[in-house]
Amino acid sequence: MNIFDYLIPVALGAVLIVLLMGLWNMKRGGNANLSQKLMRWRVGLQFLAVIIVMTSLYFGSG
């Protein structure tokens, strides 16, 4: 097994959790600053997930 077999699901799961937390906060009318912070975290985690997937594809295709 490759380390990317573990990193990719963890990264995608983290993105999903932060996305759902942000949506839940907005739906219940929570703090707008918290929603903004969670959405910024989501974007950062998405970037990290894309980097992990692209790195996996780069090293896996060799």
PDBQT receptor file of N, H, CA, C and O in Angstrom, charges set to zero:
ATOM      1  N   MET A   1       0.836  -1.199   0.000  1.00  0.00    +0.000 N 
ATOM      2  CA  MET A   1       0.000   0.000   0.000  1.00  0.00    +0.000 C 
ATOM      3  C   MET A   1       0.871   1.250   0.000  1.00  0.00    +0.000 C 
ATOM      4  O   MET A   1       1.976   1.268   0.543  1.00  0.00    +0.000 OA
ATOM      5  N   ASN A   2       0.355   2.253  -0.604  1.00  0.00    +0.000 N 
ATOM      6  H   ASN A   2      -0.542   2.238  -1.045  1.00  0.00    +0.000 HD
ATOM      7  CA  ASN A   2       1.041   3.524  -0.742  1.00  0.00    +0.000 C 
ATOM      8  C   ASN A   2       0.518   4.500   0.323  1.00  0.00    +0.000 C 
ATOM      9  O   ASN A   2      -0.627   4.387   0.760  1.00  0.00    +0.000 OA
ATOM     10  N   ILE A   3       1.356   5.452   0.734  1.00  0.00    +0.000 N 
ATOM     11  H   ILE A   3       2.286   5.543   0.379  1.00  0.00    +0.000 HD
ATOM     12  CA  ILE A   3       0.906   6.435   1.732  1.00  0.00    +0.000 C 
ATOM     13  C   ILE A   3      -0.254   7.272   1.193  1.00  0.00    +0.000 C 
ATOM     14  O   ILE A   3      -1.093   7.745   1.960  1.00  0.00    +0.000 OA
ATOM     15  N   PHE A   4      -0.300   7.453  -0.119  1.00  0.00    +0.000 N 
ATOM     16  H   PHE A   4       0.381   7.069  -0.743  1.00  0.00    +0.000 HD
ATOM     17  CA  PHE A   4      -1.379   8.238  -0.713  1.00  0.00    +0.000 C 
ATOM     18  C   PHE A   4      -2.731   7.524  -0.594  1.00  0.00    +0.000 C 
ATOM     19  O   PHE A   4      -3.781   8.165  -0.640  1.00  0.00    +0.000 OA
ATOM     20  N   ASP A   5      -2.700   6.213  -0.441  1.00  0.00    +0.000 N 
ATOM     21  H   ASP A   5      -1.847   5.693  -0.403  1.00  0.00    +0.000 HD
ATOM     22  CA  ASP A   5      -3.948   5.467  -0.238  1.00  0.00    +0.000 C 
ATOM     23  C   ASP A   5      -4.620   5.858   1.072  1.00  0.00    +0.000 C 
ATOM     24  O   ASP A   5      -5.827   5.679   1.234  1.00  0.00    +0.000 OA
ATOM     25  N   TYR A   6      -3.846   6.387   1.995  1.00  0.00    +0.000 N 
ATOM     26  H   TYR A   6      -2.865   6.532   1.863  1.00  0.00    +0.000 HD
ATOM     27  CA  TYR A   6      -4.388   6.852   3.272  1.00  0.00    +0.000 C 
ATOM     28  C   TYR A   6      -4.615   8.364   3.281  1.00  0.00    +0.000 C 
ATOM     29  O   TYR A   6      -5.594   8.848   3.849  1.00  0.00    +0.000 OA
ATOM     30  N   LEU A   7      -3.700   9.107   2.646  1.00  0.00    +0.000 N 
ATOM     31  H   LEU A   7      -2.905   8.713   2.184  1.00  0.00    +0.000 HD
ATOM     32  CA  LEU A   7      -3.786  10.565   2.683  1.00  0.00    +0.000 C 
ATOM     33  C   LEU A   7      -4.981  11.117   1.905  1.00  0.00    +0.000 C 
ATOM     34  O   LEU A   7      -5.626  12.066   2.352  1.00  0.00    +0.000 OA
ATOM     35  N   ILE A   8      -5.274  10.541   0.769  1.00  0.00    +0.000 N 
ATOM     36  H   ILE A   8      -4.750   9.770   0.406  1.00  0.00    +0.000 HD
ATOM     37  CA  ILE A   8      -6.361  11.067  -0.067  1.00  0.00    +0.000 C 
ATOM     38  C   ILE A   8      -7.716  10.975   0.643  1.00  0.00    +0.000 C 
ATOM     39  O   ILE A   8      -8.421  11.982   0.695  1.00  0.00    +0.000 OA
ATOM     40  N   PRO A   9      -8.117   9.827   1.189  1.00  0.00    +0.000 N 
ATOM     41  CA  PRO A   9      -9.408   9.786   1.896  1.00  0.00    +0.000 C 
ATOM     42  C   PRO A   9      -9.447  10.689   3.134  1.00  0.00    +0.000 C 
ATOM     43  O   PRO A   9     -10.486  11.270   3.447  1.00  0.00    +0.000 OA
ATOM     44  N   VAL A  10      -8.321  10.805   3.832  1.00  0.00    +0.000 N 
ATOM     45  H   VAL A  10      -7.477  10.333   3.577  1.00  0.00    +0.000 HD
ATOM     46  CA  VAL A  10      -8.287  11.685   5.006  1.00  0.00    +0.000 C 
ATOM     47  C   VAL A  10      -8.480  13.141   4.579  1.00  0.00    +0.000 C 
ATOM     48  O   VAL A  10      -9.238  13.877   5.211  1.00  0.00    +0.000 OA
ATOM     49  N   ALA A  11      -7.801  13.555   3.516  1.00  0.00    +0.000 N 
ATOM     50  H   ALA A  11      -7.185  12.957   3.003  1.00  0.00    +0.000 HD
ATOM     51  CA  ALA A  11      -7.930  14.926   3.036  1.00  0.00    +0.000 C 
ATOM     52  C   ALA A  11      -9.351  15.210   2.554  1.00  0.00    +0.000 C 
ATOM     53  O   ALA A  11      -9.914  16.261   2.860  1.00  0.00    +0.000 OA
ATOM     54  N   LEU A  12      -9.924  14.284   1.808  1.00  0.00    +0.000 N 
ATOM     55  H   LEU A  12      -9.467  13.430   1.560  1.00  0.00    +0.000 HD
ATOM     56  CA  LEU A  12     -11.293  14.474   1.315  1.00  0.00    +0.000 C 
ATOM     57  C   LEU A  12     -12.301  14.469   2.460  1.00  0.00    +0.000 C 
ATOM     58  O   LEU A  12     -13.272  15.227   2.440  1.00  0.00    +0.000 OA
ATOM     59  N   GLY A  13     -12.075  13.625   3.446  1.00  0.00    +0.000 N 
ATOM     60  H   GLY A  13     -11.287  13.009   3.462  1.00  0.00    +0.000 HD
ATOM     61  CA  GLY A  13     -12.948  13.591   4.618  1.00  0.00    +0.000 C 
ATOM     62  C   GLY A  13     -12.881  14.893   5.404  1.00  0.00    +0.000 C 
ATOM     63  O   GLY A  13     -13.899  15.384   5.892  1.00  0.00    +0.000 OA
ATOM     64  N   ALA A  14     -11.679  15.450   5.524  1.00  0.00    +0.000 N 
ATOM     65  H   ALA A  14     -10.852  15.051   5.127  1.00  0.00    +0.000 HD
ATOM     66  CA  ALA A  14     -11.531  16.724   6.232  1.00  0.00    +0.000 C 
ATOM     67  C   ALA A  14     -12.283  17.839   5.510  1.00  0.00    +0.000 C 
ATOM     68  O   ALA A  14     -12.933  18.670   6.145  1.00  0.00    +0.000 OA
ATOM     69  N   VAL A  15     -12.193  17.853   4.183  1.00  0.00    +0.000 N 
ATOM     70  H   VAL A  15     -11.665  17.178   3.667  1.00  0.00    +0.000 HD
ATOM     71  CA  VAL A  15     -12.924  18.851   3.403  1.00  0.00    +0.000 C 
ATOM     72  C   VAL A  15     -14.429  18.690   3.623  1.00  0.00    +0.000 C 
ATOM     73  O   VAL A  15     -15.139  19.675   3.828  1.00  0.00    +0.000 OA
ATOM     74  N   LEU A  16     -14.904  17.469   3.580  1.00  0.00    +0.000 N 
ATOM     75  H   LEU A  16     -14.328  16.668   3.413  1.00  0.00    +0.000 HD
ATOM     76  CA  LEU A  16     -16.334  17.213   3.757  1.00  0.00    +0.000 C 
ATOM     77  C   LEU A  16     -16.808  17.646   5.145  1.00  0.00    +0.000 C 
ATOM     78  O   LEU A  16     -17.864  18.266   5.273  1.00  0.00    +0.000 OA
ATOM     79  N   ILE A  17     -16.044  17.326   6.170  1.00  0.00    +0.000 N 
ATOM     80  H   ILE A  17     -15.187  16.823   6.066  1.00  0.00    +0.000 HD
ATOM     81  CA  ILE A  17     -16.440  17.687   7.530  1.00  0.00    +0.000 C 
ATOM     82  C   ILE A  17     -16.519  19.200   7.702  1.00  0.00    +0.000 C 
ATOM     83  O   ILE A  17     -17.486  19.714   8.263  1.00  0.00    +0.000 OA
ATOM     84  N   VAL A  18     -15.502  19.914   7.220  1.00  0.00    +0.000 N 
ATOM     85  H   VAL A  18     -14.716  19.496   6.764  1.00  0.00    +0.000 HD
ATOM     86  CA  VAL A  18     -15.507  21.376   7.361  1.00  0.00    +0.000 C 
ATOM     87  C   VAL A  18     -16.634  21.985   6.536  1.00  0.00    +0.000 C 
ATOM     88  O   VAL A  18     -17.274  22.940   6.977  1.00  0.00    +0.000 OA
ATOM     89  N   LEU A  19     -16.887  21.445   5.341  1.00  0.00    +0.000 N 
ATOM     90  H   LEU A  19     -16.368  20.670   4.983  1.00  0.00    +0.000 HD
ATOM     91  CA  LEU A  19     -17.997  21.930   4.518  1.00  0.00    +0.000 C 
ATOM     92  C   LEU A  19     -19.326  21.761   5.238  1.00  0.00    +0.000 C 
ATOM     93  O   LEU A  19     -20.132  22.691   5.290  1.00  0.00    +0.000 OA
ATOM     94  N   LEU A  20     -19.557  20.575   5.793  1.00  0.00    +0.000 N 
ATOM     95  H   LEU A  20     -18.902  19.820   5.751  1.00  0.00    +0.000 HD
ATOM     96  CA  LEU A  20     -20.819  20.329   6.488  1.00  0.00    +0.000 C 
ATOM     97  C   LEU A  20     -20.960  21.192   7.742  1.00  0.00    +0.000 C 
ATOM     98  O   LEU A  20     -22.056  21.651   8.063  1.00  0.00    +0.000 OA
ATOM     99  N   MET A  21     -19.850  21.412   8.449  1.00  0.00    +0.000 N 
ATOM    100  H   MET A  21     -18.960  21.039   8.189  1.00  0.00    +0.000 HD
ATOM    101  CA  MET A  21     -19.895  22.282   9.631  1.00  0.00    +0.000 C 
ATOM    102  C   MET A  21     -20.269  23.716   9.232  1.00  0.00    +0.000 C 
ATOM    103  O   MET A  21     -21.063  24.368   9.910  1.00  0.00    +0.000 OA
ATOM    104  N   GLY A  22     -19.690  24.198   8.128  1.00  0.00    +0.000 N 
ATOM    105  H   GLY A  22     -19.045  23.668   7.577  1.00  0.00    +0.000 HD
ATOM    106  CA  GLY A  22     -19.999  25.546   7.656  1.00  0.00    +0.000 C 
ATOM    107  C   GLY A  22     -21.442  25.675   7.200  1.00  0.00    +0.000 C 
ATOM    108  O   GLY A  22     -22.109  26.665   7.502  1.00  0.00    +0.000 OA
ATOM    109  N   LEU A  23     -21.922  24.676   6.475  1.00  0.00    +0.000 N 
ATOM    110  H   LEU A  23     -21.380  23.872   6.230  1.00  0.00    +0.000 HD
ATOM    111  CA  LEU A  23     -23.309  24.704   6.023  1.00  0.00    +0.000 C 
ATOM    112  C   LEU A  23     -24.281  24.625   7.194  1.00  0.00    +0.000 C 
ATOM    113  O   LEU A  23     -25.301  25.315   7.213  1.00  0.00    +0.000 OA
ATOM    114  N   TRP A  24     -23.963  23.788   8.162  1.00  0.00    +0.000 N 
ATOM    115  H   TRP A  24     -23.134  23.227   8.147  1.00  0.00    +0.000 HD
ATOM    116  CA  TRP A  24     -24.819  23.656   9.343  1.00  0.00    +0.000 C 
ATOM    117  C   TRP A  24     -24.868  24.975  10.112  1.00  0.00    +0.000 C 
ATOM    118  O   TRP A  24     -25.934  25.385  10.572  1.00  0.00    +0.000 OA
ATOM    119  N   ASN A  25     -23.735  25.633  10.250  1.00  0.00    +0.000 N 
ATOM    120  H   ASN A  25     -22.870  25.300   9.876  1.00  0.00    +0.000 HD
ATOM    121  CA  ASN A  25     -23.696  26.909  10.961  1.00  0.00    +0.000 C 
ATOM    122  C   ASN A  25     -24.528  27.964  10.236  1.00  0.00    +0.000 C 
ATOM    123  O   ASN A  25     -25.241  28.735  10.877  1.00  0.00    +0.000 OA
ATOM    124  N   MET A  26     -24.443  28.004   8.902  1.00  0.00    +0.000 N 
ATOM    125  H   MET A  26     -23.864  27.378   8.381  1.00  0.00    +0.000 HD
ATOM    126  CA  MET A  26     -25.238  28.978   8.149  1.00  0.00    +0.000 C 
ATOM    127  C   MET A  26     -26.718  28.638   8.219  1.00  0.00    +0.000 C 
ATOM    128  O   MET A  26     -27.553  29.537   8.325  1.00  0.00    +0.000 OA
ATOM    129  N   LYS A  27     -27.056  27.353   8.160  1.00  0.00    +0.000 N 
ATOM    130  H   LYS A  27     -26.377  26.624   8.074  1.00  0.00    +0.000 HD
ATOM    131  CA  LYS A  27     -28.465  26.941   8.175  1.00  0.00    +0.000 C 
ATOM    132  C   LYS A  27     -29.149  27.298   9.487  1.00  0.00    +0.000 C 
ATOM    133  O   LYS A  27     -30.307  27.714   9.495  1.00  0.00    +0.000 OA
ATOM    134  N   ARG A  28     -28.437  27.138  10.588  1.00  0.00    +0.000 N 
ATOM    135  H   ARG A  28     -27.496  26.800  10.581  1.00  0.00    +0.000 HD
ATOM    136  CA  ARG A  28     -29.052  27.430  11.885  1.00  0.00    +0.000 C 
ATOM    137  C   ARG A  28     -28.948  28.912  12.249  1.00  0.00    +0.000 C 
ATOM    138  O   ARG A  28     -29.394  29.316  13.323  1.00  0.00    +0.000 OA
ATOM    139  N   GLY A  29     -28.369  29.717  11.375  1.00  0.00    +0.000 N 
ATOM    140  H   GLY A  29     -28.007  29.389  10.503  1.00  0.00    +0.000 HD
ATOM    141  CA  GLY A  29     -28.280  31.150  11.634  1.00  0.00    +0.000 C 
ATOM    142  C   GLY A  29     -27.205  31.498  12.643  1.00  0.00    +0.000 C 
ATOM    143  O   GLY A  29     -27.358  32.433  13.430  1.00  0.00    +0.000 OA
ATOM    144  N   GLY A  30     -26.119  30.746  12.619  1.00  0.00    +0.000 N 
ATOM    145  H   GLY A  30     -25.995  29.987  11.980  1.00  0.00    +0.000 HD
ATOM    146  CA  GLY A  30     -25.023  30.953  13.560  1.00  0.00    +0.000 C 
ATOM    147  C   GLY A  30     -24.198  32.179  13.225  1.00  0.00    +0.000 C 
ATOM    148  O   GLY A  30     -24.564  33.001  12.385  1.00  0.00    +0.000 OA
ATOM    149  N   ASN A  31     -23.092  32.270  13.902  1.00  0.00    +0.000 N 
ATOM    150  H   ASN A  31     -22.795  31.602  14.584  1.00  0.00    +0.000 HD
ATOM    151  CA  ASN A  31     -22.184  33.399  13.756  1.00  0.00    +0.000 C 
ATOM    152  C   ASN A  31     -21.644  33.459  12.322  1.00  0.00    +0.000 C 
ATOM    153  O   ASN A  31     -21.113  32.472  11.812  1.00  0.00    +0.000 OA
ATOM    154  N   ALA A  32     -21.782  34.616  11.681  1.00  0.00    +0.000 N 
ATOM    155  H   ALA A  32     -22.214  35.418  12.096  1.00  0.00    +0.000 HD
ATOM    156  CA  ALA A  32     -21.321  34.782  10.301  1.00  0.00    +0.000 C 
ATOM    157  C   ALA A  32     -19.804  34.706  10.216  1.00  0.00    +0.000 C 
ATOM    158  O   ALA A  32     -19.261  34.207   9.230  1.00  0.00    +0.000 OA
ATOM    159  N   ASN A  33     -19.120  35.195  11.236  1.00  0.00    +0.000 N 
ATOM    160  H   ASN A  33     -19.561  35.600  12.037  1.00  0.00    +0.000 HD
ATOM    161  CA  ASN A  33     -17.656  35.124  11.223  1.00  0.00    +0.000 C 
ATOM    162  C   ASN A  33     -17.176  33.678  11.261  1.00  0.00    +0.000 C 
ATOM    163  O   ASN A  33     -16.192  33.334  10.607  1.00  0.00    +0.000 OA
ATOM    164  N   LEU A  34     -17.860  32.834  12.017  1.00  0.00    +0.000 N 
ATOM    165  H   LEU A  34     -18.659  33.113  12.548  1.00  0.00    +0.000 HD
ATOM    166  CA  LEU A  34     -17.495  31.420  12.068  1.00  0.00    +0.000 C 
ATOM    167  C   LEU A  34     -17.726  30.759  10.712  1.00  0.00    +0.000 C 
ATOM    168  O   LEU A  34     -16.920  29.939  10.273  1.00  0.00    +0.000 OA
ATOM    169  N   SER A  35     -18.824  31.116  10.051  1.00  0.00    +0.000 N 
ATOM    170  H   SER A  35     -19.479  31.782  10.408  1.00  0.00    +0.000 HD
ATOM    171  CA  SER A  35     -19.088  30.562   8.719  1.00  0.00    +0.000 C 
ATOM    172  C   SER A  35     -17.991  30.955   7.742  1.00  0.00    +0.000 C 
ATOM    173  O   SER A  35     -17.532  30.129   6.954  1.00  0.00    +0.000 OA
ATOM    174  N   GLN A  36     -17.574  32.205   7.791  1.00  0.00    +0.000 N 
ATOM    175  H   GLN A  36     -17.947  32.876   8.432  1.00  0.00    +0.000 HD
ATOM    176  CA  GLN A  36     -16.495  32.678   6.918  1.00  0.00    +0.000 C 
ATOM    177  C   GLN A  36     -15.193  31.940   7.206  1.00  0.00    +0.000 C 
ATOM    178  O   GLN A  36     -14.477  31.552   6.282  1.00  0.00    +0.000 OA
ATOM    179  N   LYS A  37     -14.888  31.749   8.485  1.00  0.00    +0.000 N 
ATOM    180  H   LYS A  37     -15.470  32.065   9.235  1.00  0.00    +0.000 HD
ATOM    181  CA  LYS A  37     -13.665  31.057   8.874  1.00  0.00    +0.000 C 
ATOM    182  C   LYS A  37     -13.697  29.599   8.404  1.00  0.00    +0.000 C 
ATOM    183  O   LYS A  37     -12.697  29.077   7.911  1.00  0.00    +0.000 OA
ATOM    184  N   LEU A  38     -14.852  28.948   8.561  1.00  0.00    +0.000 N 
ATOM    185  H   LEU A  38     -15.665  29.371   8.961  1.00  0.00    +0.000 HD
ATOM    186  CA  LEU A  38     -14.968  27.558   8.122  1.00  0.00    +0.000 C 
ATOM    187  C   LEU A  38     -14.855  27.440   6.607  1.00  0.00    +0.000 C 
ATOM    188  O   LEU A  38     -14.255  26.487   6.111  1.00  0.00    +0.000 OA
ATOM    189  N   MET A  39     -15.413  28.379   5.870  1.00  0.00    +0.000 N 
ATOM    190  H   MET A  39     -15.900  29.153   6.273  1.00  0.00    +0.000 HD
ATOM    191  CA  MET A  39     -15.330  28.321   4.413  1.00  0.00    +0.000 C 
ATOM    192  C   MET A  39     -13.894  28.593   3.945  1.00  0.00    +0.000 C 
ATOM    193  O   MET A  39     -13.456  28.033   2.941  1.00  0.00    +0.000 OA
ATOM    194  N   ARG A  40     -13.164  29.447   4.665  1.00  0.00    +0.000 N 
ATOM    195  H   ARG A  40     -13.520  29.903   5.481  1.00  0.00    +0.000 HD
ATOM    196  CA  ARG A  40     -11.749  29.663   4.331  1.00  0.00    +0.000 C 
ATOM    197  C   ARG A  40     -10.942  28.393   4.594  1.00  0.00    +0.000 C 
ATOM    198  O   ARG A  40     -10.067  28.032   3.807  1.00  0.00    +0.000 OA
ATOM    199  N   TRP A  41     -11.240  27.722   5.703  1.00  0.00    +0.000 N 
ATOM    200  H   TRP A  41     -11.950  28.015   6.342  1.00  0.00    +0.000 HD
ATOM    201  CA  TRP A  41     -10.584  26.451   5.995  1.00  0.00    +0.000 C 
ATOM    202  C   TRP A  41     -10.893  25.429   4.909  1.00  0.00    +0.000 C 
ATOM    203  O   TRP A  41     -10.021  24.659   4.505  1.00  0.00    +0.000 OA
ATOM    204  N   ARG A  42     -12.142  25.423   4.436  1.00  0.00    +0.000 N 
ATOM    205  H   ARG A  42     -12.850  26.048   4.763  1.00  0.00    +0.000 HD
ATOM    206  CA  ARG A  42     -12.535  24.486   3.385  1.00  0.00    +0.000 C 
ATOM    207  C   ARG A  42     -11.715  24.710   2.124  1.00  0.00    +0.000 C 
ATOM    208  O   ARG A  42     -11.235  23.758   1.509  1.00  0.00    +0.000 OA
ATOM    209  N   VAL A  43     -11.558  25.964   1.745  1.00  0.00    +0.000 N 
ATOM    210  H   VAL A  43     -11.947  26.738   2.245  1.00  0.00    +0.000 HD
ATOM    211  CA  VAL A  43     -10.785  26.274   0.538  1.00  0.00    +0.000 C 
ATOM    212  C   VAL A  43      -9.337  25.818   0.708  1.00  0.00    +0.000 C 
ATOM    213  O   VAL A  43      -8.753  25.246  -0.213  1.00  0.00    +0.000 OA
ATOM    214  N   GLY A  44      -8.763  26.069   1.872  1.00  0.00    +0.000 N 
ATOM    215  H   GLY A  44      -9.237  26.533   2.620  1.00  0.00    +0.000 HD
ATOM    216  CA  GLY A  44      -7.396  25.634   2.125  1.00  0.00    +0.000 C 
ATOM    217  C   GLY A  44      -7.259  24.123   2.107  1.00  0.00    +0.000 C 
ATOM    218  O   GLY A  44      -6.292  23.590   1.563  1.00  0.00    +0.000 OA
ATOM    219  N   LEU A  45      -8.221  23.433   2.700  1.00  0.00    +0.000 N 
ATOM    220  H   LEU A  45      -9.006  23.866   3.142  1.00  0.00    +0.000 HD
ATOM    221  CA  LEU A  45      -8.183  21.975   2.700  1.00  0.00    +0.000 C 
ATOM    222  C   LEU A  45      -8.407  21.406   1.304  1.00  0.00    +0.000 C 
ATOM    223  O   LEU A  45      -7.823  20.383   0.945  1.00  0.00    +0.000 OA
ATOM    224  N   GLN A  46      -9.250  22.064   0.520  1.00  0.00    +0.000 N 
ATOM    225  H   GLN A  46      -9.725  22.895   0.811  1.00  0.00    +0.000 HD
ATOM    226  CA  GLN A  46      -9.436  21.626  -0.865  1.00  0.00    +0.000 C 
ATOM    227  C   GLN A  46      -8.140  21.770  -1.650  1.00  0.00    +0.000 C 
ATOM    228  O   GLN A  46      -7.788  20.891  -2.437  1.00  0.00    +0.000 OA
ATOM    229  N   PHE A  47      -7.440  22.854  -1.444  1.00  0.00    +0.000 N 
ATOM    230  H   PHE A  47      -7.726  23.568  -0.804  1.00  0.00    +0.000 HD
ATOM    231  CA  PHE A  47      -6.156  23.066  -2.107  1.00  0.00    +0.000 C 
ATOM    232  C   PHE A  47      -5.182  21.955  -1.719  1.00  0.00    +0.000 C 
ATOM    233  O   PHE A  47      -4.504  21.387  -2.576  1.00  0.00    +0.000 OA
ATOM    234  N   LEU A  48      -5.119  21.652  -0.430  1.00  0.00    +0.000 N 
ATOM    235  H   LEU A  48      -5.669  22.113   0.266  1.00  0.00    +0.000 HD
ATOM    236  CA  LEU A  48      -4.244  20.588   0.051  1.00  0.00    +0.000 C 
ATOM    237  C   LEU A  48      -4.633  19.234  -0.549  1.00  0.00    +0.000 C 
ATOM    238  O   LEU A  48      -3.766  18.451  -0.937  1.00  0.00    +0.000 OA
ATOM    239  N   ALA A  49      -5.930  18.965  -0.622  1.00  0.00    +0.000 N 
ATOM    240  H   ALA A  49      -6.634  19.601  -0.307  1.00  0.00    +0.000 HD
ATOM    241  CA  ALA A  49      -6.408  17.701  -1.198  1.00  0.00    +0.000 C 
ATOM    242  C   ALA A  49      -6.032  17.602  -2.674  1.00  0.00    +0.000 C 
ATOM    243  O   ALA A  49      -5.628  16.534  -3.133  1.00  0.00    +0.000 OA
ATOM    244  N   VAL A  50      -6.156  18.685  -3.413  1.00  0.00    +0.000 N 
ATOM    245  H   VAL A  50      -6.484  19.552  -3.040  1.00  0.00    +0.000 HD
ATOM    246  CA  VAL A  50      -5.775  18.675  -4.834  1.00  0.00    +0.000 C 
ATOM    247  C   VAL A  50      -4.280  18.438  -4.980  1.00  0.00    +0.000 C 
ATOM    248  O   VAL A  50      -3.857  17.693  -5.864  1.00  0.00    +0.000 OA
ATOM    249  N   ILE A  51      -3.474  19.062  -4.126  1.00  0.00    +0.000 N 
ATOM    250  H   ILE A  51      -3.817  19.667  -3.408  1.00  0.00    +0.000 HD
ATOM    251  CA  ILE A  51      -2.022  18.855  -4.171  1.00  0.00    +0.000 C 
ATOM    252  C   ILE A  51      -1.685  17.385  -3.892  1.00  0.00    +0.000 C 
ATOM    253  O   ILE A  51      -0.832  16.804  -4.563  1.00  0.00    +0.000 OA
ATOM    254  N   ILE A  52      -2.356  16.789  -2.903  1.00  0.00    +0.000 N 
ATOM    255  H   ILE A  52      -3.048  17.261  -2.358  1.00  0.00    +0.000 HD
ATOM    256  CA  ILE A  52      -2.104  15.384  -2.571  1.00  0.00    +0.000 C 
ATOM    257  C   ILE A  52      -2.499  14.474  -3.734  1.00  0.00    +0.000 C 
ATOM    258  O   ILE A  52      -1.754  13.556  -4.076  1.00  0.00    +0.000 OA
ATOM    259  N   VAL A  53      -3.650  14.715  -4.339  1.00  0.00    +0.000 N 
ATOM    260  H   VAL A  53      -4.255  15.461  -4.061  1.00  0.00    +0.000 HD
ATOM    261  CA  VAL A  53      -4.096  13.888  -5.460  1.00  0.00    +0.000 C 
ATOM    262  C   VAL A  53      -3.153  14.042  -6.655  1.00  0.00    +0.000 C 
ATOM    263  O   VAL A  53      -2.788  13.052  -7.289  1.00  0.00    +0.000 OA
ATOM    264  N   MET A  54      -2.762  15.270  -6.961  1.00  0.00    +0.000 N 
ATOM    265  H   MET A  54      -3.058  16.074  -6.446  1.00  0.00    +0.000 HD
ATOM    266  CA  MET A  54      -1.869  15.487  -8.101  1.00  0.00    +0.000 C 
ATOM    267  C   MET A  54      -0.492  14.876  -7.857  1.00  0.00    +0.000 C 
ATOM    268  O   MET A  54       0.126  14.340  -8.777  1.00  0.00    +0.000 OA
ATOM    269  N   THR A  55      -0.013  14.956  -6.618  1.00  0.00    +0.000 N 
ATOM    270  H   THR A  55      -0.514  15.391  -5.870  1.00  0.00    +0.000 HD
ATOM    271  CA  THR A  55       1.272  14.341  -6.275  1.00  0.00    +0.000 C 
ATOM    272  C   THR A  55       1.179  12.823  -6.400  1.00  0.00    +0.000 C 
ATOM    273  O   THR A  55       2.108  12.176  -6.881  1.00  0.00    +0.000 OA
ATOM    274  N   SER A  56       0.064  12.266  -5.970  1.00  0.00    +0.000 N 
ATOM    275  H   SER A  56      -0.691  12.792  -5.579  1.00  0.00    +0.000 HD
ATOM    276  CA  SER A  56      -0.158  10.829  -6.094  1.00  0.00    +0.000 C 
ATOM    277  C   SER A  56      -0.162  10.398  -7.557  1.00  0.00    +0.000 C 
ATOM    278  O   SER A  56       0.428   9.377  -7.909  1.00  0.00    +0.000 OA
ATOM    279  N   LEU A  57      -0.818  11.165  -8.393  1.00  0.00    +0.000 N 
ATOM    280  H   LEU A  57      -1.297  11.994  -8.106  1.00  0.00    +0.000 HD
ATOM    281  CA  LEU A  57      -0.858  10.846  -9.820  1.00  0.00    +0.000 C 
ATOM    282  C   LEU A  57       0.525  10.978 -10.457  1.00  0.00    +0.000 C 
ATOM    283  O   LEU A  57       0.902  10.172 -11.307  1.00  0.00    +0.000 OA
ATOM    284  N   TYR A  58       1.261  11.979 -10.048  1.00  0.00    +0.000 N 
ATOM    285  H   TYR A  58       0.954  12.634  -9.357  1.00  0.00    +0.000 HD
ATOM    286  CA  TYR A  58       2.600  12.209 -10.607  1.00  0.00    +0.000 C 
ATOM    287  C   TYR A  58       3.528  11.052 -10.265  1.00  0.00    +0.000 C 
ATOM    288  O   TYR A  58       4.192  10.510 -11.148  1.00  0.00    +0.000 OA
ATOM    289  N   PHE A  59       3.581  10.666  -8.989  1.00  0.00    +0.000 N 
ATOM    290  H   PHE A  59       3.041  11.106  -8.271  1.00  0.00    +0.000 HD
ATOM    291  CA  PHE A  59       4.478   9.611  -8.576  1.00  0.00    +0.000 C 
ATOM    292  C   PHE A  59       3.935   8.226  -8.898  1.00  0.00    +0.000 C 
ATOM    293  O   PHE A  59       4.707   7.275  -9.020  1.00  0.00    +0.000 OA
ATOM    294  N   GLY A  60       2.645   8.103  -9.035  1.00  0.00    +0.000 N 
ATOM    295  H   GLY A  60       2.018   8.875  -8.936  1.00  0.00    +0.000 HD
ATOM    296  CA  GLY A  60       2.060   6.799  -9.331  1.00  0.00    +0.000 C 
ATOM    297  C   GLY A  60       2.124   6.418 -10.792  1.00  0.00    +0.000 C 
ATOM    298  O   GLY A  60       1.977   5.243 -11.129  1.00  0.00    +0.000 OA
ATOM    299  N   SER A  61       2.341   7.388 -11.671  1.00  0.00    +0.000 N 
ATOM    300  H   SER A  61       2.461   8.342 -11.397  1.00  0.00    +0.000 HD
ATOM    301  CA  SER A  61       2.341   7.091 -13.104  1.00  0.00    +0.000 C 
ATOM    302  C   SER A  61       3.738   6.774 -13.625  1.00  0.00    +0.000 C 
ATOM    303  O   SER A  61       3.919   6.566 -14.824  1.00  0.00    +0.000 OA
ATOM    304  N   GLY A  62       4.726   6.735 -12.735  1.00  0.00    +0.000 N 
ATOM    305  H   GLY A  62       4.579   6.904 -11.760  1.00  0.00    +0.000 HD
ATOM    306  CA  GLY A  62       6.114   6.525 -13.173  1.00  0.00    +0.000 C 
ATOM    307  C   GLY A  62       6.515   5.153 -13.326  1.00  0.00    +0.000 C 
ATOM    308  O   GLY A  62       7.659   4.881 -13.689  1.00  0.00    +0.000 OA
TER     309      GLY A  62
